[in-house]
Amino acid sequence: MENMAEEELLPLEKEEVEVAQVQAPALSPSLPSAPEEAQSKRHISIQRQLADLEKLAFVTEGDFDSASSLNSDNLDTGSKQACPLCPKEKLRACNSHKLRRHLQNLHWKVSVEFEGYRMCICHLPCRPVKPNIIGEQISSKMGAHYHCIICSATITRRTDMLGHIRRHVNKGETKSRYFVASAVKPPNEILKEADTDVQVCPNYSIPQKTDSYFNPKMKLNRQLIFCTLAALAGERKPLECLDAFGATGIMGLQWAKHLGSAVKVTINDLNENSVTLIQENCHLNKLKVVLDSQEKEESDDVLEEGEENLGNIKVTKMDANVLMHLRSFDFIHLDPFGTSVNYLDSAFRNIRNLGIVSVTSTDISSLYAKAQHVARRHYGCNIVRTEYYKELAARIVVAAVARAAARCNKGIEVLFAVALEHFVLIVVRVLRGPTSADETAKKIQYLIHCQWCEERIFQKDGNMVEENPYRQLPCNCHGSMPGKTAIELGPLWSSSLFNTGFLKRMLLESLHHGLDDIQTLIKTLIFESECTPQSQLSSSNVNKLEEYGVCPKTTDDTTTDHYIAQGKRKSNEMVTNLAKRQKADNSTEHPPFYYNIHRHSIKGMNMPKLKKFLCYLSQAGFRVSRTHFDPMGVRTDAPLMQFKSILLKYSTPTYTGGQSEGHVQSASEDTVADRVEISVDDKAEASSCRRW
């Protein structure tokens, strides 16, 4: 019996080989330079044209024996042919015209197209189907299915097959395994940034198509975080640093390569392919890889003779929340794809005292009020699109960070906040203790925003319900306009967004490491934090860092006194003094939000140049500076009515053909100016109220 079974199996194997040989010549003209072995692996249901599918049925008489594995009745049918994709139980052998109609209607019309090939529906017993037991009989239903041209998977429904192919395309898997099974994998592209080489996968700039995302547009973000860590490394060494979402590992590699022994870098990623890529990038930059507290043995083998390792990097494959719960760090950077609110509680759980947490949020559609329901779901915040929407987004993220820190009995001090086109970056210093947590929680307030004139002011502290909250606004739109004119936004961070002393140290580090791309941005942040125009500081003072204020202490750098005690926790007395000092320095903080000069321009008037307008506001006795949030934005403590009156005073009519240095007298302009001045005098008492 065993010999008979073996004799029965041998013809079947021979037939399968012959069937493959019959299929391959029919398709060889359409296969682009593919290996013959790879061509034979393609399923017969995947064809380029309907004629190729018909050739499988209309074979010559000498090839009938080779095709008998598909249908055993082929030899007995005479001139009739059987369908190559259906078993004999489903369709008997028929004439050529009927078979052509069957192939076209049942198989070809419902096929799935991909790169010139058609994946036709197949009814052969290729897919294992669970038998149904009905009484004493067992019925095995032949299920129709598709064969994937890329991964050879079998999919039953056409809609599922379309989604299956779409997922392959999103991952960049557009080459069929049948055609490139023996092809060599192309090498990864190597990019260089800040003297750091990184390998990147194909489609590295499209997060839906790759596991290791690398965005060249985030170079500014990476340089800002590097300067932040370099400034922190000047306070105490060594620093335990974490890049929670490594991807290619570019950020952690720059830390370890340029800061050396001052930092102990840990790069984490949950994706296995990303972890492998990070290890390869470490070897590429002559850095040792440490896995699970053990030095990787093959890390020394990749170095040539005479070369030395520049440092060690610990690479972990773990969920970011779990890792931040297990270990404590001095510096944590969170840069997930989208919102980062799911990782804030874990980040503040074990962060060390006076440590720094940097958060990069790329969900700008919700933060910039394009998807307001998503902002309410993620941040619990009500927002609308305003002229200061970028600063509003920064204050939303800071409020979420502050609430997460307060839940862990920690307070925060915002070092700086940057909101650009592609991301919102928040960097905060952690202050341990319930006193700091209480002071931080008090700075989360709601904002009253007038939808007519876009005047805005934070609500007053207190739990008592106010009878008319419109009285807090300096404008009189509620009395002159019908209906409800104001809306409540928030909760938002109501305190300062910048620390002048820390920004000046960042500028020093950027000069030391030759990061020219961000020096202009950091200088703008410094002027914005002090709310002073750049023209008031001479270029000679800017070049001299000691005179510029990098080394001396400033009132904004409230934690500078405690940097001397490196690695030590602050006592309760020190925390209390810090809170009192922060409360006393509220008057020196920059005013919240800004005005867009184009948004408030007068119709039919040519407004002055922005630099001249800043001088006019400064001469009127107001604090004024430009802002990085908006290139045409003006940050000032002037009320909106006085802002408009000064803008009107130095604007010229359009028909004059140009702008003048001073005020142009005209009857119509004087009338408008007098009307504005009268309204300003009526609101003098309201405009003098506190803007925080």
LUMVEX-490290 format. One line per 10 residues: number of its first residue (from 0); their letters; for each residue x, y, z of C-alpha. Coordinates in steps of 0.001 Angstrom, whole numbers. Example, Ala and Ser with C-alpha at 12.3 -4.5 7.8 and 13.67 -1.06 7.14 Angstrom:
residues 2
0) AS) 12300:-4500:7800  13670:-1060:7140
//
This chain:
residues 692
0) MENMAEEELL) 0:0:0  2818:2385:810  4443:1744:-2570  1135:2401:-4292  712:5699:-2442  4158:6765:-3493  3432:5843:-7099  253:7954:-6957  2058:10977:-5566  4811:11003:-8170
10) PLEKEEVEVA) 2539:11703:-11162  846:14516:-9244  4125:16242:-8511  5148:15784:-12117  1858:17248:-13287  2249:20331:-11043  5685:21005:-12490  4359:20622:-16019  1421:22960:-15282  3860:25612:-14117
20) QVQAPALSPS) 5834:25138:-17296  2677:25581:-19350  1747:28812:-17551  5144:30457:-17677  5594:30614:-21485  2146:32163:-21841  3124:35015:-19527  6782:35407:-20308  6283:38347:-22759  4592:40441:-20052
30) LPSAPEEAQS) 7032:39765:-17231  9759:42432:-17038  13169:40726:-16624  12049:38505:-13757  13810:35303:-12782  12254:32140:-14185  11933:30597:-10747  10110:33681:-9476  7811:33676:-12515  6674:30117:-11882
40) KRHISIQRQL) 5469:30992:-8388  2793:33374:-9606  -721:31990:-9303  -2658:31258:-12490  -5474:33631:-11459  -3118:36642:-11851  -2959:37667:-15505  -2438:40782:-17582  -5089:40199:-20264  -8204:38133:-20691
50) ADLEKLAFVT) -6565:36334:-23604  -3847:35067:-21259  -6534:33588:-19049  -8175:31893:-22020  -4865:30319:-23066  -4881:28297:-19858  -8061:26560:-21026  -7356:26397:-24771  -4144:24420:-24551  -2898:22072:-27223
60) EGDFDSASSL) -3752:18416:-27163  -232:17468:-26098  -502:19691:-23041  -3741:18190:-21744  -1876:15752:-19577  77:18616:-17979  -3113:20527:-17194  -4999:17566:-15726  -4137:18692:-12209  -6561:21567:-12639
70) NSDNLDTGSK) -9417:19499:-14055  -9268:15758:-14355  -12055:15633:-16936  -10109:17544:-19560  -9077:14386:-21391  -12677:13162:-21721  -14220:16390:-22973  -13180:16211:-26594  -13562:19675:-28147  -15058:21102:-24984
80) QACPLCPKEK) -12872:22983:-22534  -13062:23434:-18757  -12520:26616:-16763  -9009:26734:-15293  -10206:28656:-12198  -13286:26571:-11344  -13534:22936:-10168  -15546:20431:-12157  -18303:20492:-9512  -18942:24177:-10227
90) LRACNSHKLR) -18647:24295:-14030  -18546:21424:-16458  -16610:21497:-19682  -18317:23634:-22313  -17820:25139:-25744  -15283:27861:-26384  -17745:30756:-26738  -19547:29790:-23521  -16258:29418:-21663  -15087:32833:-22891
100) RHLQNLHWKV) -18301:34410:-21635  -17892:32604:-18303  -14319:33830:-17849  -15237:37384:-18734  -18342:37711:-16550  -17456:35592:-13525  -13688:36054:-13238  -12449:39054:-15214  -15112:41677:-14385  -14723:41224:-10619
110) SVEFEGYRMC) -10944:41186:-10682  -8676:43593:-8741  -6152:45544:-10804  -2647:46343:-9591  311:47597:-11664  -1099:46258:-14920  -2041:42838:-13525  -5531:41511:-12804  -6112:39346:-9749  -9119:37299:-10880
120) ICHLPCRPVK) -11430:35530:-8508  -10512:31890:-8003  -12859:28996:-7128  -10243:26281:-6905  -9703:24521:-3539  -6657:26674:-2802  -8080:28163:375  -8816:25770:3275  -12486:25928:4188  -13887:24617:7448
130) PNIIGEQISS) -16281:21750:6619  -19920:21972:7658  -21366:18844:9310  -25002:18363:8323  -26402:15217:9928  -24195:12349:8833  -22893:14106:5729  -19919:16471:5519  -20195:19223:2922  -17019:21099:2093
140) KMGAHYHCII) -17986:24383:437  -15518:25742:-2100  -14975:29387:-1172  -14217:31986:-3840  -11117:34036:-3103  -8381:36263:-4514  -4631:35652:-4509  -2548:38662:-3509  126:39465:-6065  2441:40853:-3362
150) CSATITRRTD) 2266:38498:-385  408:35477:-1897  -2320:35737:744  -5851:34567:-63  -8659:37077:519  -12329:36180:162  -14064:39531:-411  -13195:42024:-3137  -13475:45043:-804  -11108:43343:1639
160) MLGHIRRHVN) -8709:42673:-1218  -8737:46344:-2211  -7973:47352:1371  -5274:44686:1588  -3529:46042:-1522  -3899:49613:-248  -2108:48709:2982  749:47228:947  999:50437:-1063  1008:52608:2077
170) KGETKSRYFV) 3916:50599:3436  5812:50970:187  5457:47289:-763  4613:47848:-4399  6864:45166:-5892  5448:41708:-6147  7276:38951:-4314  6598:36691:-7292  8719:38929:-9511  11475:40015:-7158
180) ASAVKPPNEI) 11781:37001:-4909  15438:36535:-5748  16244:40236:-6257  18702:41931:-3915  17203:44446:-1474  18272:47987:-2419  20462:49744:153  18947:52424:2383  19627:56044:1617  22072:57816:3937
190) LKEADTDVQV) 21332:61405:4950  23537:63777:6911  22381:66385:9406  24563:68261:11895  27556:65944:11225  25377:62912:11959  24753:60212:9346  21468:58305:9366  20090:55573:7165  16494:56121:6105
200) CPNYSIPQKT) 14020:53700:4597  12241:54280:1296  9373:56770:1617  11007:57996:4833  9122:61317:4766  5646:59719:4548  4592:58274:7928  1885:56065:6385  4422:54308:4151  7272:53610:6539
210) DSYFNPKMKL) 7911:52397:10055  10872:54754:10629  9650:58257:9883  12190:60990:9172  10980:64516:8401  13647:66899:7044  11327:69834:7790  11720:69163:11532  15394:70100:11498  14612:73347:13335
220) NRQLIFCTLA) 12805:71378:16017  15760:69032:16518  18212:71914:16807  16063:73690:19408  15897:70538:21518  19639:70019:21173  20348:73556:22436  17943:72939:25318  19799:69787:26350  23169:71486:25918
230) ALAGERKPLE) 22055:74322:28204  20821:71796:30772  24118:69895:30568  25874:73062:31732  23999:72837:35042  24755:69246:36071  26419:66188:34568  25862:63469:33537  22261:63665:32344  19972:60695:31809
240) CLDAFGATGI) 18243:61568:28517  15392:59769:26774  14193:60001:23198  10919:58149:23682  10088:57821:19972  13365:57240:18189  12269:56258:14633  15656:56623:12879  17381:57709:16115  18660:60967:14605
250) MGLQWAKHLG) 17926:63059:17698  19571:60749:20222  22569:60275:17926  23133:64030:17814  22971:64235:21607  25520:61464:22132  27845:62535:19334  28136:66242:20201  27673:66251:24000  29755:63146:24674
260) SAVKVTINDL) 30124:62059:28287  27814:64829:29530  24776:62762:28586  23664:59143:28839  21292:58666:25941  18460:56150:25731  16627:55767:22429  13343:53886:22535  10914:52683:19905  8224:50051:19933
270) NENSVTLIQE) 8658:49027:16290  11172:46249:15711  12254:47587:12312  12944:50998:13828  15038:49454:16602  17130:47609:14014  17577:50816:12020  18625:52715:15161  21301:50107:15894  22629:50363:12345
280) NCHLNKLKVV) 22751:54154:12616  24668:53880:15879  27308:51725:14177  27354:54152:11271  28280:56981:13660  30819:54875:15641  28641:54639:18733  28335:51539:20891  24909:50001:21339  23814:48762:24743
290) LDSQEKEESD) 20836:46420:24920  19268:45417:28250  22219:46782:30266  24630:44599:28286  27039:45896:25704  26414:44467:22295  29346:42267:21294  29261:42941:17583  29375:46706:18083  33182:46632:18077
300) DVLEEGEENL) 33350:44543:14917  31914:47277:12705  34773:49657:13501  37926:49724:11483  41398:49556:12947  42500:52698:14720  38929:53959:15244  37399:54498:18645  33835:54600:19883  32535:58097:20451
310) GNIKVTKMDA) 30054:57054:23133  27405:54598:24253  23699:54604:23446  21157:52382:25084  18487:51171:22648  15238:49785:24043  12181:48231:22422  9385:49069:24808  6197:51031:25125  7073:54623:26032
320) NVLMHLRSFD) 4639:54730:28949  6104:51559:30456  9689:52766:30057  9010:56145:31711  7297:54378:34611  10247:52029:35124  13146:54499:34902  13815:58067:35967  15375:60648:33665  16712:64191:33731
330) FIHLDPFGTS) 15529:65007:30220  12609:63504:28310  11576:64336:24789  8162:63263:23506  7551:63389:19771  4783:60927:18892  2881:60993:15647  -11:63317:16521  -990:64325:20030  1200:63631:23049
340) VNYLDSAFRN) -1440:63798:25797  -1386:60003:26209  2226:60109:27440  2262:63164:29708  1289:61365:32930  4082:58821:32493  6613:61512:31627  6017:63406:34886  5864:60280:37033  9630:59737:37396
350) IRNLGIVSVT) 11187:62922:36021  13886:64178:38364  13739:67505:40159  14724:70473:37962  14575:68125:34979  13194:69180:31612  10351:67729:29571  10037:68750:25923  6837:67974:24043  6422:68177:20274
360) STDISSLYAK) 2818:68075:19059  2146:67621:15365  -1650:67457:15536  -1872:70990:14190  -5298:70443:12613  -6858:70309:16080  -4527:72804:17777  -4963:75393:15009  -8772:75153:15328  -9344:73313:12060
370) AQHVARRHYG) -10818:70315:13911  -12297:71866:17046  -14048:68676:18161  -10699:66850:18213  -9183:69581:20406  -12099:69219:22808  -11632:65448:22881  -7842:65425:23336  -7217:68557:25392  -10639:69262:26928
380) CNIVRTEYYK) -10439:72755:25494  -12882:74966:23601  -11192:76975:20832  -12063:78952:17724  -9968:80317:14887  -8524:83681:15924  -5758:85993:14734  -3513:84662:17523  -4329:80985:16910  -702:79822:17056
390) ELAARIVVAA) -92:81217:20514  -3488:79864:21505  -2303:76395:20428  894:76751:22481  -1078:77730:25581  -3416:74771:25082  -517:72310:25101  1132:74015:28088  -2173:73791:29996  -2351:70041:29282
400) VARAAARCNK) 1269:69639:30424  593:71668:33579  -2423:69553:34516  -433:66339:34018  2380:67681:36220  -36:68823:38920  -1550:65330:39087  1924:64068:40032  2405:66820:42686  4805:68712:40440
410) GIEVLFAVAL) 4851:72206:39078  6308:73528:35856  8201:76555:34637  7821:77200:30919  11233:77772:29364  9959:78509:25872  7123:77656:23497  7417:77610:19712  4533:77173:17268  5481:76989:13604
420) EHFVLIVVRV) 3890:75587:10478  4379:71875:11165  4644:71527:14937  4157:73032:18391  7161:72630:20715  6830:73122:24474  9818:72915:26857  9173:73057:30611  11258:72637:33748  9864:70394:36473
430) LRGPTSADET) 9555:71749:40042  8754:69094:42603  6410:69642:45505  2710:70353:46140  3390:74095:46554  4750:74344:43030  1876:72192:41776  -674:74542:43367  1002:77617:41891  1012:75954:38476
440) AKKIQYLIHC) -2652:74985:38664  -3621:78592:39454  -2162:79740:36147  -4677:77739:34110  -7555:80101:33318  -10268:80768:30785  -10060:83477:28146  -12838:85870:27153  -12601:86623:23430  -14710:89234:21615
450) QWCEERIFQK) -15739:87948:18216  -16373:91454:16820  -13158:93341:17522  -11033:90326:18679  -10187:91943:22003  -9259:89361:24618  -8574:89117:28345  -8154:86334:30894  -10930:85913:33417  -10336:87233:36914
460) DGNMVEENPY) -9377:84817:39633  -12149:83680:41931  -14953:81166:42178  -17838:83617:42409  -20189:83793:39435  -20059:87183:37793  -23318:88821:36773  -21943:90360:33588  -18620:88860:32417  -18622:91275:29452
470) RQLPCNCHGS) -17482:94010:31835  -14054:92423:31982  -13453:93174:28295  -11978:96619:27526  -14206:96951:24444  -17846:98050:24360  -19001:95665:21628  -21603:94031:23870  -23370:97339:24404  -23259:98505:20807
480) MPGKTAIELG) -23763:95188:18976  -26842:92948:19125  -26732:89500:20649  -23864:87756:22394  -20529:89079:21207  -17944:87205:23305  -16955:83561:23674  -15138:81712:26430  -12004:79845:25312  -9902:77459:27286
490) PLWSSSLFNT) -8747:76407:29760  -5402:77928:28767  -2022:78664:30302  -2200:82311:31399  1382:82952:32496  4598:83595:30614  5727:81392:27726  9434:82298:27784  12352:82312:30197  14812:84981:29109
500) GFLKRMLLES) 17820:83654:31009  17473:80136:29641  16992:81420:26088  20219:83413:26338  22098:80284:27393  20552:78460:24440  21850:81204:22152  25333:80693:23596  25127:76942:22924  23943:77513:19357
510) LHHGLDDIQT) 26961:79741:18739  29281:77207:20368  28048:74286:18222  27684:76304:15019  23908:75992:14644  23313:79033:12473  19801:78069:11395  18153:78717:14756  20108:81719:16016  17688:84165:14405
520) LIKTLIFESE) 14727:82352:15941  16281:82282:19419  17062:86011:19228  13445:86670:18273  12308:84609:21271  14578:86638:23568  13201:89953:22339  9693:88557:22577  10219:87413:26158  11477:90866:27156
530) CTPQSQLSSS) 8873:92558:24927  11407:95018:23556  11984:95903:19902  15225:94664:18394  16212:98187:17364  16740:99139:21011  19724:96787:21272  22796:97575:19232  24495:94916:17144  27674:95247:19188
540) NVNKLEEYGV) 25815:94258:22342  24279:91304:20570  27671:89998:19491  29139:90348:22963  27438:87574:24886  28630:88756:28270  27107:92176:27752  24100:90549:26128  23151:88907:29406  24129:85271:29037
550) CPKTTDDTTT) 26277:85089:32152  24566:87555:34523  21378:86562:36293  18076:87977:35126  14755:88335:36831  13087:86010:34348  15481:83152:35045  13853:82354:38365  15629:79064:38933  19175:80295:38231
560) DHYIAQGKRK) 19909:80612:41954  19387:76892:42372  21562:75687:39480  24627:75849:41742  23331:72977:43834  23771:70478:41047  21944:67203:41433  20363:68228:44769  16696:68614:45481  15404:71932:46653
570) SNEMVTNLAK) 14193:72302:50188  10696:73505:51046  12084:76939:51904  13719:77231:48510  10481:76242:46758  8531:78798:48787  11004:81558:47948  10841:80568:44292  7049:80818:44273  7156:84245:45946
580) RQKADNSTEH) 9729:85453:43460  7673:84247:40530  4639:86055:41935  6621:89267:42386  7983:89125:38837  4580:88875:37172  4769:92552:36274  7911:91943:34192  6388:89107:32142  5593:89669:28521
590) PPFYYNIHRH) 1975:90567:27692  -176:87687:26464  -1078:87298:22790  -431:89664:19917  -2197:91696:17227  -1846:91230:13486  -1233:94607:11881  -2931:93554:8642  -5992:92294:10513  -6609:95731:12054
600) SIKGMNMPKL) -5645:97895:9093  -8077:100621:8027  -9779:100299:4665  -8601:102906:2198  -5473:103720:4215  -1839:102748:3741  -477:101585:7086  3115:102364:8105  5968:99899:7893  6074:97382:10722
610) KKFLCYLSQA) 9419:98593:12110  8234:102197:12168  4948:101196:13772  6843:99424:16564  8758:102652:17181  5506:104640:17289  4052:102277:19913  7262:102423:21940  7276:106233:21814  3705:106196:23118
620) GFRVSRTHFD) 4947:104445:26264  3922:100844:25537  6006:97697:25633  6251:96276:22142  8096:93560:20200  7684:91296:17230  6621:87677:17643  7741:84442:16031  4133:83219:15967  3218:85650:13186
630) PMGVRTDAPL) 5614:87573:10893  3177:90507:10873  2235:90179:14544  2906:92787:17226  3124:91816:20904  2264:94800:23064  547:95718:26305  -1448:98446:24553  -5238:97938:24518  -6782:97302:21142
640) MQFKSILLKY) -8443:100722:20967  -5152:102549:21475  -3440:100119:19102  -5942:101059:16402  -5728:104778:17142  -1933:104813:16760  -2202:102718:13595  -4756:105178:12215  -2694:108193:13222  332:107134:11175
650) STPTYTGGQS) -1581:105716:8208  -1997:107671:4989  -4888:107694:2513  -4445:105406:-447  -4872:108155:-3030  -1781:110047:-1789  312:107411:-3536  2645:106571:-687  3337:106524:3019  4615:109469:4989
660) EGHVQSASED) 6922:109550:7943  4519:111397:10151  860:112201:10509  -946:113551:7441  -3656:116059:8341  -6972:115651:6562  -10507:116500:7488  -11835:112976:7199  -8881:111490:9125  -9164:114075:11893
670) TVADRVEISV) -12822:113244:12276  -12112:109545:12561  -9173:110116:14897  -11238:112342:17178  -13940:109706:17316  -11385:107044:18246  -9774:109258:20893  -13155:109926:22468  -13890:106218:22652  -10411:105626:24102
680) DDKAEASSCR) -11005:108221:26828  -14296:106568:27697  -12510:103247:28078  -9439:104560:29902  -10489:102966:33136  -11211:99624:31523  -7979:99592:29522  -5877:100133:32637  -7014:96849:34167  -4650:93913:34456
690) RW) -4332:91852:31284  -3437:88594:33050
//
